[in-house]
Amino acid sequence: MQYTESEVTEFITDNDVKFIKMAFCDIFGRQKIVAIQPSLLASAFKGGIPIDASRIMGFEKEADSELFLVPDTSTMSLLPWRPAHGRVVRFFCDIRRSDGTGFDIDCRGILKKAVDIAKLHGIIFEFGARNEFYLF
């Protein structure tokens, strides 16, 4: 479900959220997280949270090494293993350049483009998590 900025802000206030985890993946599929305080959420929605791409394996050859994490409100989740006070919320983020355009090797961006191209050809993707368990 897509939430508005005001709904997210209200949720964070009502649930005593102290940290927000901004998650993204590098080009190898490893999740990276930047934690921010709720006071920075407005700037995250406006222009993104800056990250230094030169410190992320696979991103380091970028001429413009400053990239921005923009939260996707439809991925907001309250992390259940945190205490009732000082809770933590996580967002998966899109990676953008300083001019607002998408980052070419953002895994989420690549997937979104593939889904859009498939829709043009009448193909519909459905994604979901699946747990597998093996006994040997």
Backbone as CSV, one residue per row, in Angstrom:
resi,resn,N_x,N_y,N_z,CA_x,CA_y,CA_z,C_x,C_y,C_z
1,MET,0.838,-1.180,0.000,0.000,0.000,0.000,0.884,1.245,0.000
2,GLN,0.571,2.155,-0.859,1.340,3.394,-0.968,0.840,4.383,0.084
3,TYR,1.731,4.853,0.941,1.384,5.816,1.982,1.845,7.201,1.567
4,THR,1.156,8.221,2.056,1.587,9.594,1.805,2.630,9.971,2.853
5,GLU,3.312,11.076,2.610,4.312,11.561,3.573,3.683,11.833,4.933
6,SER,2.514,12.442,4.934,1.859,12.776,6.201,1.425,11.515,6.943
7,GLU,0.989,10.485,6.235,0.622,9.223,6.880,1.835,8.553,7.506
8,VAL,2.947,8.586,6.805,4.185,8.000,7.329,4.642,8.763,8.569
9,THR,4.623,10.085,8.496,5.040,10.909,9.630,4.139,10.658,10.844
10,GLU,2.843,10.559,10.607,1.903,10.280,11.698,2.159,8.901,12.306
11,PHE,2.409,7.903,11.459,2.688,6.551,11.933,3.946,6.529,12.797
12,ILE,4.975,7.222,12.357,6.245,7.261,13.084,6.077,7.950,14.444
13,THR,5.292,9.002,14.471,5.029,9.697,15.734,4.199,8.829,16.676
14,ASP,3.140,8.211,16.153,2.235,7.393,16.969,2.906,6.147,17.537
15,ASN,3.902,5.610,16.837,4.547,4.365,17.252,5.889,4.562,17.935
16,ASP,6.217,5.791,18.321,7.451,6.086,19.044,8.688,5.538,18.320
17,VAL,8.759,5.821,17.023,9.892,5.366,16.215,11.083,6.277,16.457
18,LYS,12.243,5.661,16.765,13.461,6.431,17.037,14.465,6.365,15.888
19,PHE,14.401,5.290,15.094,15.319,5.152,13.959,14.578,4.645,12.736
20,ILE,15.042,5.101,11.581,14.489,4.661,10.303,15.633,4.061,9.511
21,LYS,15.467,2.811,9.092,16.489,2.139,8.294,16.146,2.278,6.819
22,MET,17.076,2.843,6.083,16.927,3.039,4.645,17.732,1.928,3.968
23,ALA,17.040,0.958,3.373,17.697,-0.226,2.814,17.781,-0.144,1.286
24,PHE,18.885,-0.631,0.758,19.088,-0.750,-0.686,20.063,-1.892,-0.915
25,CYS,20.211,-2.316,-2.156,21.140,-3.409,-2.481,22.250,-2.899,-3.382
26,ASP,23.448,-3.467,-3.183,24.539,-3.171,-4.104,24.356,-4.050,-5.348
27,ILE,25.280,-3.974,-6.276,25.109,-4.727,-7.525,25.292,-6.225,-7.348
28,PHE,25.755,-6.652,-6.184,25.928,-8.072,-5.904,24.745,-8.642,-5.128
29,GLY,23.721,-7.811,-4.877,22.528,-8.264,-4.174,22.642,-8.234,-2.662
30,ARG,23.727,-7.661,-2.150,23.883,-7.561,-0.696,23.179,-6.310,-0.195
31,GLN,22.366,-6.492,0.835,21.624,-5.375,1.384,22.533,-4.446,2.181
32,LYS,22.355,-3.186,1.960,23.061,-2.132,2.700,21.998,-1.291,3.398
33,ILE,22.332,-0.777,4.570,21.362,0.004,5.333,22.017,1.266,5.870
34,VAL,21.295,2.362,5.755,21.679,3.623,6.360,20.568,3.963,7.348
35,ALA,20.918,4.174,8.606,19.926,4.508,9.628,19.887,6.019,9.821
36,ILE,18.673,6.558,9.880,18.483,7.985,10.119,17.497,8.173,11.268
37,GLN,17.460,9.362,11.790,16.478,9.701,12.816,15.233,10.269,12.144
38,PRO,14.082,10.179,12.799,12.843,10.674,12.194,12.886,12.137,11.765
39,SER,13.717,12.949,12.399,13.811,14.364,12.023,14.331,14.558,10.598
40,LEU,15.009,13.551,10.035,15.544,13.648,8.672,14.604,13.087,7.610
41,LEU,13.446,12.575,8.030,12.547,11.929,7.079,11.996,12.898,6.036
42,ALA,11.684,14.114,6.431,11.165,15.104,5.476,12.172,15.361,4.352
43,SER,13.451,15.483,4.705,14.463,15.697,3.660,14.667,14.447,2.820
44,ALA,14.423,13.265,3.395,14.524,12.021,2.626,13.459,11.986,1.543
45,PHE,12.244,12.426,1.874,11.164,12.459,0.880,11.392,13.549,-0.154
46,LYS,11.956,14.664,0.288,12.149,15.797,-0.616,13.249,15.549,-1.641
47,GLY,14.434,15.150,-1.181,15.547,14.991,-2.113,16.362,13.745,-1.915
48,GLY,16.091,13.018,-0.847,16.837,11.793,-0.581,17.918,11.994,0.464
49,ILE,18.386,10.883,0.993,19.472,10.875,1.968,20.765,10.590,1.207
50,PRO,21.766,11.473,1.304,22.994,11.268,0.525,23.829,10.100,1.044
51,ILE,24.400,9.361,0.096,25.356,8.303,0.404,26.572,8.495,-0.490
52,ASP,27.711,8.034,-0.040,28.949,8.141,-0.810,29.107,6.854,-1.619
53,ALA,28.840,6.932,-2.899,28.888,5.752,-3.770,30.288,5.175,-3.880
54,SER,31.312,5.988,-3.658,32.679,5.492,-3.798,33.025,4.464,-2.720
55,ARG,32.232,4.384,-1.662,32.469,3.428,-0.569,31.698,2.121,-0.737
56,ILE,30.894,2.014,-1.802,30.078,0.822,-2.009,30.637,0.032,-3.184
57,MET,30.978,-1.232,-2.928,31.571,-2.058,-3.962,30.639,-2.151,-5.172
58,GLY,31.178,-1.864,-6.334,30.400,-1.878,-7.564,29.919,-0.499,-7.975
59,PHE,29.790,0.396,-7.023,29.361,1.764,-7.309,30.551,2.712,-7.393
60,GLU,31.741,2.257,-6.955,32.866,3.158,-6.729,33.409,3.824,-7.988
61,LYS,33.078,3.367,-9.167,33.624,3.972,-10.384,32.769,5.130,-10.892
62,GLU,31.757,5.494,-10.128,30.885,6.587,-10.532,31.623,7.917,-10.443
63,ALA,31.529,8.719,-11.501,32.177,10.026,-11.502,31.532,10.931,-10.456
64,ASP,30.198,10.912,-10.394,29.474,11.672,-9.374,29.204,10.696,-8.242
65,SER,30.072,10.702,-7.238,30.005,9.658,-6.226,28.911,9.873,-5.187
66,GLU,28.234,11.017,-5.209,27.150,11.209,-4.247,25.825,10.787,-4.873
67,LEU,25.214,9.798,-4.248,23.906,9.310,-4.666,22.931,9.553,-3.523
68,PHE,21.638,9.409,-3.794,20.621,9.704,-2.798,19.643,8.552,-2.666
69,LEU,19.298,8.222,-1.415,18.322,7.178,-1.132,16.964,7.835,-0.927
70,VAL,15.994,7.423,-1.737,14.634,7.955,-1.648,13.722,6.822,-1.200
71,PRO,13.062,6.960,-0.027,12.252,5.859,0.489,11.005,5.584,-0.346
72,ASP,10.696,4.312,-0.497,9.469,3.869,-1.160,8.471,3.587,-0.043
73,THR,7.451,4.430,0.085,6.526,4.314,1.222,5.713,3.027,1.209
74,SER,5.599,2.383,0.065,4.838,1.126,0.018,5.589,-0.021,0.689
75,THR,6.865,0.177,0.986,7.664,-0.881,1.614,7.880,-0.649,3.107
76,MET,7.199,0.322,3.680,7.381,0.627,5.103,6.980,-0.568,5.962
77,SER,7.866,-0.921,6.885,7.532,-1.992,7.829,8.149,-1.684,9.185
78,LEU,7.374,-1.976,10.212,7.818,-1.799,11.586,8.543,-3.072,11.978
79,LEU,9.807,-2.966,12.356,10.577,-4.154,12.678,10.090,-4.745,13.996
80,PRO,9.640,-5.985,13.988,8.964,-6.558,15.156,9.880,-6.939,16.314
81,TRP,11.154,-7.090,16.091,12.044,-7.544,17.158,12.591,-6.388,17.987
82,ARG,12.129,-5.208,17.728,12.567,-4.048,18.492,11.622,-3.813,19.671
83,PRO,12.050,-3.120,20.716,11.188,-2.888,21.884,10.009,-1.973,21.552
84,ALA,9.046,-1.936,22.461,7.863,-1.096,22.266,8.214,0.389,22.268
85,HIS,9.251,0.762,23.008,9.696,2.159,23.027,10.994,2.250,22.230
86,GLY,11.079,3.259,21.385,12.271,3.392,20.556,12.265,2.418,19.409
87,ARG,11.148,2.299,18.752,10.987,1.331,17.666,11.779,1.735,16.415
88,VAL,11.846,0.786,15.474,12.587,0.993,14.226,11.688,0.643,13.046
89,VAL,11.695,1.512,12.045,10.950,1.303,10.802,11.968,1.140,9.681
90,ARG,11.626,0.282,8.690,12.514,0.100,7.543,11.772,0.447,6.257
91,PHE,12.485,1.107,5.355,12.007,1.385,4.005,13.019,0.814,3.026
92,PHE,12.552,0.240,1.930,13.444,-0.043,0.814,13.468,1.224,-0.024
93,CYS,14.635,1.551,-0.556,14.822,2.848,-1.217,15.204,2.703,-2.681
94,ASP,14.825,3.722,-3.435,15.308,3.880,-4.800,16.570,4.728,-4.719
95,ILE,17.499,4.464,-5.616,18.748,5.226,-5.637,18.671,6.228,-6.780
96,ARG,18.917,7.487,-6.461,18.838,8.562,-7.442,20.155,9.327,-7.501
97,ARG,20.375,9.965,-8.627,21.517,10.865,-8.786,21.143,12.244,-8.243
98,SER,22.104,13.142,-8.186,21.857,14.477,-7.627,20.844,15.273,-8.448
99,ASP,20.703,14.964,-9.744,19.717,15.673,-10.569,18.322,15.037,-10.508
100,GLY,18.155,13.980,-9.710,16.854,13.340,-9.532,16.591,12.163,-10.448
101,THR,17.486,11.925,-11.397,17.305,10.787,-12.294,17.695,9.497,-11.589
102,GLY,17.175,8.395,-12.086,17.482,7.103,-11.486,18.926,6.693,-11.716
103,PHE,19.469,5.945,-10.783,20.827,5.415,-10.879,20.762,4.175,-11.774
104,ASP,21.602,4.107,-12.797,21.534,3.058,-13.818,21.645,1.639,-13.271
105,ILE,22.440,1.439,-12.232,22.643,0.077,-11.730,21.942,-0.176,-10.394
106,ASP,20.861,0.586,-10.151,20.009,0.336,-8.981,19.181,-0.913,-9.278
107,CYS,19.325,-1.934,-8.442,18.627,-3.209,-8.670,17.116,-3.030,-8.735
108,ARG,16.567,-2.217,-7.852,15.116,-1.968,-7.859,14.706,-1.251,-9.143
109,GLY,15.511,-0.301,-9.575,15.215,0.429,-10.806,15.242,-0.473,-12.025
110,ILE,16.219,-1.364,-12.075,16.309,-2.309,-13.198,15.081,-3.212,-13.226
111,LEU,14.668,-3.697,-12.064,13.495,-4.557,-11.975,12.230,-3.811,-12.385
112,LYS,12.084,-2.564,-11.944,10.915,-1.770,-12.324,10.846,-1.568,-13.839
113,LYS,11.993,-1.307,-14.465,12.025,-1.146,-15.925,11.625,-2.437,-16.621
114,ALA,12.115,-3.580,-16.114,11.766,-4.876,-16.713,10.266,-5.147,-16.600
115,VAL,9.678,-4.802,-15.463,8.234,-4.991,-15.275,7.455,-4.102,-16.236
116,ASP,7.880,-2.854,-16.403,7.203,-1.941,-17.326,7.287,-2.430,-18.767
117,ILE,8.439,-2.928,-19.176,8.600,-3.459,-20.535,7.717,-4.688,-20.738
118,ALA,7.667,-5.544,-19.727,6.826,-6.745,-19.818,5.357,-6.375,-19.940
119,LYS,4.920,-5.345,-19.220,3.512,-4.911,-19.299,3.155,-4.475,-20.713
120,LEU,4.107,-3.809,-21.380,3.858,-3.391,-22.770,3.596,-4.579,-23.678
121,HIS,4.161,-5.736,-23.334,3.988,-6.953,-24.121,2.899,-7.870,-23.558
122,GLY,2.128,-7.367,-22.598,1.026,-8.138,-22.038,1.427,-9.180,-21.008
123,ILE,2.624,-9.069,-20.483,3.096,-10.017,-19.467,3.009,-9.338,-18.102
124,ILE,2.449,-10.052,-17.134,2.311,-9.505,-15.790,3.167,-10.314,-14.829
125,PHE,4.019,-9.615,-14.080,4.861,-10.254,-13.077,4.190,-10.161,-11.715
126,GLU,4.319,-11.212,-10.939,3.903,-11.180,-9.546,5.085,-11.658,-8.729
127,PHE,5.480,-10.842,-7.742,6.649,-11.144,-6.928,6.235,-11.427,-5.500
128,GLY,6.991,-12.266,-4.846,6.741,-12.540,-3.439,7.888,-13.312,-2.833
129,ALA,7.946,-13.269,-1.524,8.988,-14.009,-0.822,8.555,-15.464,-0.664
130,ARG,9.509,-16.365,-0.687,9.209,-17.784,-0.507,10.303,-18.390,0.349
131,ASN,9.901,-18.996,1.429,10.853,-19.676,2.294,10.965,-21.128,1.862
132,GLU,12.154,-21.590,1.801,12.386,-22.997,1.464,13.180,-23.645,2.574
133,PHE,12.916,-24.904,2.793,13.581,-25.639,3.868,13.981,-26.993,3.323
134,TYR,15.232,-27.357,3.488,15.745,-28.644,2.982,16.330,-29.466,4.105
135,LEU,16.108,-30.745,4.080,16.759,-31.678,4.993,17.610,-32.625,4.168
136,PHE,18.837,-32.779,4.549,19.722,-33.683,3.817,20.111,-34.833,4.707
